[in-house]
Amino acid sequence: MNIMLQAPAANGGGMWQQIMMIALILVIFYFFLIRPQMKRSKEAKKFRDSLQKGQKIVTIGGIHGKIVEIDENTVTIQVENEGRLRMEKSAIASSATEQLPNA
């Protein structure tokens, strides 16, 4: 008779273990995937907000240019002599000076 009374308690303990395992997986997922992505997003926004006229940049498509005009959401860059391109700030990947390794 004791065995029957203890059986439901063992199943209930297994349920809590499963819930704790799922919670642990969600915490790991947050710290290894979501949090680093949010950090990169904040850094990219900070970089785009700090763009200045005359700064050399590289776009996501690999175009190198120099900023000649900055608006709220767009940037005009000069490429190869007098060629100018107008693009969204979100299309700028990095500063051209950041691309060069210290050799």
N, C-alpha and C positions, 0 to 999 in steps of 0.2 A: 504494500500500500504506500509506503514511503516513495517508491520509485515513481508512481503516478503523480504524486504531488510535486516532485522536483522537475519533472519533464517540462512543464510550461515555463518555469523559471529559466531553464537552460536556453530555450528558444528565445525568450525575451532578452537575455544577455547577448545572444547572437545578433539580434536586431540592432541593439545599441552599438555593437561592434561594427556592423555594416554602416550605420549612420555616421559613426566617428570616422570610418575609412573614407566615406564620400566627402565628409567635411575636410579631412586632411588633403584629399586630392584637389578640392576646390582651393584651399589655401596655397598649395604648391603651384597650382595653375596660375593663381593671381600673382604670386611673387616671381615666377619665372617667365610669364608671358605678358600679362596685362600691365603690371607696374613698369617694366622696362620700356614698353611701347609708349606709355603715357609720358615717361621721362624724355624719350627721344622726340616726341611730338612737342613738348614744352621747349626743348632746346632749339628745335627747328623754328618755332614761332619767335623765340627770342632773337635768333640769328636774322630772320627776315625783318623783324622790327628794327634791328640795328643797322640795316643797310644804309650806306651814305653815297652821295653823289661822288663820282670819280673812283669808286671802288671797283676792282676787277673781280669778276664773278664767273662761275661755270654753271650752266643750266643743266636740268635733268637730262636733256638730249645731248649734252656734251659741247654746247656752243660756248665759246669763250668770248667775253666782251667786257666793256667798261660802262658803268652806270652813268647816264647823262641826265636822266630825269626820273624823279620818284613821285608817284601819286599814292593815294591811300591803298589801293589794291594792285596797281600796275607799276611796271618799271620799263623805261626805255633804255636799251643798251646800244652802244656803238660797237660794231664789228667791222674789221677790215676797212680802214680809212673812214668813209662817210656812210657806210651801210648802217641803218638803224633798225632795231626790232623792238616792238612793244609786246610785253608779255606779262602774265600774272606773276605776282611775287612768289606764289607757291611753286612756280616752275624753276626757281633758283635753287640749286643743290648746295653750293658751297662757294666760299671765297677762293679765288684763283691762287692766292698765296698759301692757303691751307693745303693745296694739292702737292706742293713741292716738298720733297723730303729733305731733311738736313743732311747734306752729303759733304 
